[in-house]
Amino acid sequence: MIRLAIAGVAGRMGKVILNLAVQDSEFQIVGALEHPESPVLGQDAGLLVRDEPLNVIISNDSDRVLKGADVLIDFTHPSAVEKNLKAVVKAKTAYVIGTTGLGEVLIRSLKIASKRIAIVQSPNMSVGVNLLFRLAEIAGGVLDARYDLEIMETHHRMKKDAPSGTALKLVELLSKVRGRDPRKDVVYGRKGETGVRPKGEIGVFALRGGDVVGDHTVSFLGDGERIELIHRATSRNAFAQGALLAAKFVANRKHGFYNMQQVLGIQ
């Protein structure tokens, strides 16, 4: 039995993770964390997703939430991740992070902490997107600079960061496999008199609107043909299921910094 705590338990992703976890016999929910201004503090976490309690009170006290927990799953905000990281290291709790928009400094902090605890961090937890990462690497290695490379992502109107963490991961992977410098060879949107498209440029575009869970398209545009890799998420269940797989993967590991491709065995 894996004793699970969830950060951001009342958020869009938090509730989906909670709902799936309570239906999975491998998990016992032992902690529910929310921000200090959350209106659900003091309530039973079970009532967020069903009509009966779990006897787990939603709290903003990370020490209390992590007491006895094997794993913390975190889909919150970069500022909360920084705080939660200190708490999991103190409690020696494994950490699964699906929060996007993490900066380089915070990523470095995670890697340092992974020498003491086990961490899985990914900008996208879904099985399909992590397969997309691998397929994009393969395609990017086969289709050379004669194929122009464009990345487009679409998300709901409430998403705060752009481009998405998934799009940025695609930029990272494809820049590496194509030998491009992401600081010089990537353009984020285009406007005005842009001139002829530079050879080797990578274009990235972010669309926002409606309730789109998450769409990502990688296009390789050549003369006479176009190859596209597309992933469309129609439910947050895909991300939650991946996060729970990551929790199972990391629960019994003492330390290390892992990604979802390692969790899925496709790296």
N, C-alpha and C positions, 0 to 999 in steps of 0.2 A: 504493500500500500504506500503510495506516494502522498505525503502531506503537502498540500498545495496552498500557497497564498497568492492573491491576485491584487496587483496595484491598479488603480483606476477602475475598480470593480463596478462602478455605476456608469461608466462611460459606454459608448457604442460597442467597442471591442470587449471591454471588461465583462459586460453582461452576456455576450455571446460565449466567451470563454467559460464563464461561470456555469451557464446553462448546459454546455457540453460536458464540462467536468463532473457535474453532479450526476450525469447519466453514465459515467465511465467508472466501472468498478475498481479500476486501478488507482483512483484518486480519492483522497479525503480532503475536503476544504477545511483549512484550519485558520485562515487569516484573510481579511478583506480590508484593503487600504484605500483611503480617499483623501483628497486635499482638505485643508482646515476649514474652508468655507462650504464644503459640500452639504446640501440639505439632508442627505441620507445618513449622516454620522449618527451613531447610536442605534440604528435600525439593524435588524437581522438581515444578513446578506441573502439568505434564501428567498426572502420576500421580493427580491428584485426580479426573480425569474419563475417563481412558482408560489403556490398558496400556503406552503408549509415552511416553517423556519429550519435553518441549518444549525442553530445555536452558535452562530459565528457573527459577532457584532462588528459592524463597519466602524473603523477607527482611523484616525490620522496619526496614531502612535506607532511608528514602524517597529519599535522594539517589541511592543505587545503583539503586533500582527505577525512578526516573524518568529515568535517564540514557538519552537517545536516544528517549524516548517522545513521541509526538505528543499523546496524550490519556490521562488517568487517569479511570476510572470508579470511583465511590465509593458503595458501599452498606454503611456501617459504623455509626458512632455519632456524635452531634454532637461529642463531645469529640475524636474522631479527625479529623473534618472540620476542626476548628480547626487541628490540627497539619498535616494534609495540605494545607490552603490555603496555609500558609507555604511548603511544599515546592514546590507547583506554580508559585507566583509566582516563586520563586527559579529554578526550572528552565525557566520560560516554557512550561509545558505546559498545554494546554487541559484543562478540568475538567468532568466530567459527574457531577452529584450527585443520587442517588436516596434518600439518607439522610433519614429523617423526624425530626420533633421539633426542628428547628432553631429557635432563638430569634431574636427581633428583632435582637439585637446581632450574632449570627453572620450573619444575612441582610445586615445593613448592611456587614459586613466583606467578604462576597462581592461586593456591588455595588461597593465601593471597588476590590477586586482586579480586577473585570471591566474596569476602565479600562486594565489592563495585560495581561490574558489573556482568552481567550474561555471563558465559563462557561454551561452549561445546568443549571438547577436546577429540579426539579419534585418535589412530594410524591408523584407517581405518574407512572411513565413509560409506562404502557400506552396504546396508541392509543385503545382503547375508553373508558377513563376520561377522557381529554382531550376526546373527543367528548362525553362526559357533562357535563363542565364547560360546554361551549358550549351544549348543549341546555338545561341547567339555567338558564343566563343568559337564553336566549330565553323559556323557560317562565315564569321569574320576572318578566320584563318584561311578559308578556301577562296572566298570572294575578295579579291585584292582591290586596290584603290581605283580600278576601272569601274567599280560599283560604288556609287555615291551612297553614303550611309546617313540615314535620318531616323531619329527616335521620337515618337509622339506618345504622350500619356494624357489620359483624361480621368478626372476625379470629381467627386461631389463638390458642391459650392462651399461646404464647411471646411474643407481641407486648408490648413494654414500655410504649409510649406510648398514651394515649387522651385524646380521640378521635384517630382516625387523621389523618395529614397530609392525606389526601384529603378527609375530612369537614370539616376546618378550612378547606381551600381552597374547598369548596362554601359554607361559612358566609361566607367573605370575598366571594365572587362574588355570592351571593344577597343579602347585606346591602347591598352597593353598588347592585345593580340595583333593590332595593326601598326604598332610602333609609333603611335601619335602622342603628342603632348596635350593632355586635357586642359592645360592652362592657356595654350595657344591655338589649338586646332579645333576647339569646340565653340559653336555659336548657339546662343540661347535666344531663339526667335530672330526674325529678320524684319527690317523696316527701311524704307527709302531706297536710294540708288545703291544697291549692294554690289553691282558688277557681276562678272562671271564667277560662278561657284568655284572656289579654290579646290584643287585636287587634294583629296585626303581630309577635307573638312567633315566634321560630324555635327549635324544639326539636331537640336533638342527643342521640343515644343510642349508646352503645358496648357491643357484646356481645363476649365473649371465650370461646373454647372449641374443643376438637377441633383439627383441622388445616385449618380454613378459610383459604384463601389470601387472600381479601378480597371482601366483598360490600358494596355501597353502594346505598342506596335514598333517593331524594328524593321525598317525597309532598306533593302539593298537594291539600288536602282542602276541598272546597266543599260547599255545600248541594245535595244531590242527585247529586253526582258526585265522583270522586276520580281524579286523574291521577298516575301514578307513573313515574319514570325509574329504571331498575334496571341496575346493572352487577355481574356476578359473574365473578370471576377463578377459573378452575379449575386454572391452572398458573402458576408463576412465569415461564414462558417469555414470557408477555405483557409483563411488566415488563422482562425481559432484552432482548427484541427491540426495545423502545422505547429502552432505554439505548444499544444499538448504533446505532440510527438517529440518536440524539442525538450519538454519537461521530462518525459520518460527517458530520453537519451542522456540527459545531464544529471539526473537525480542521484545516481550512485558514483559519479565521477568526483574525484577530490579537487582537481583544478584543471585549467586549460581554457583556451579561447577558441570557440567553435563557431562554424556557420551552418546554415541549413543544408547546404549540399553535403556536408559531412554527416549531418543527422540522417539524411536520406540515402547516403552511400552512393552518391553520383559524382563525387569529386575524385 
